[in-house]
Amino acid sequence: NVLSPHPVLHPINSPLSRPLPSLSLCFPPLPLSFFFFFFTFSPIDSSDSDLELSTVRHQPEGLEQLQAQTKFTKKELQSLYRGFKNECPSGLVDEETFKTIYSQFFPQGDATTYAHFLFNAFDLDRNGSIRFEDFVIGLSVLLRGSVTEKLNWAFNLYDINKDGYITKEEMLLIMKSIYDMMGRYTYPSVRDEAPSEHVEKFFQKMDRNRDGVVTIEEFIETCQKDENIMNSMQLFENVI
């Protein structure tokens, strides 16, 4: 089945002693350990109560507003903020920092290109940096969002130029970056033509009216009818 299950990605320090399952084209590969990387569970400091810190360059929105925009509790937001500001004291994450952090979880391959696409999906206002608000809103969708919300997020990832359509070329760029990132731990082992073959079959299934592009409606409809894709999306539920 070309719509193969989402890969189970090993945490950063666990041994990679066996190959990963075959790749899923729809839902983006995100290691659960990447989320936990930003979580700290030390006692909450009173200075974190309103998600503000005088030394940061960017002051995030208030806690109540973020609670309304996400599906995280107050304590979860506070924990995320402590982890975020620990890694990014300025309050902003630029692309190079994001690539450095993300690449730690894929030492077996080259994650820089995929991290670039993922960064753009989190960078909601397209200003070249990820704010804490951008980060937690994206995580809320991936971890707690509805099926439609998650698929909208995934569509935005594949829609590289943000014109509202996914082309075969855009899908191939994402897929090649995933294969590069997974390196030798893909199963079956990667052949040079594998990304192109994967995209060709998947695109044909998604492009229902054969106009050469995939709309958000075609994307969601196809994914919702595929059991493997629906199962892959459930990997992120209840992880925190």
Secondary structure, 3 states (H helix, E strand, C coil): CCCCCCCCCCCCCCCCCCCCCCCCCCCCCCCHHHHHCCCCCCCCCHHHCCCCCCCCCCCCCCHHHHHHHCCCCHHHHHHHHHHHHHHCCCCEEEHHHHHHHHHCCCCCCCCHHHHHHHHHHHCCCCCCEEEHHHHHHHHHHHHHCCHHHHHHHHHHHHCCCCCCCEEHHHHHHHHHHHHHHHHHHCCCCCCCCHHHHHHHHHHHHHCCCCCCEECHHHHHHHHHCCHHHHHHHHHHCCCC
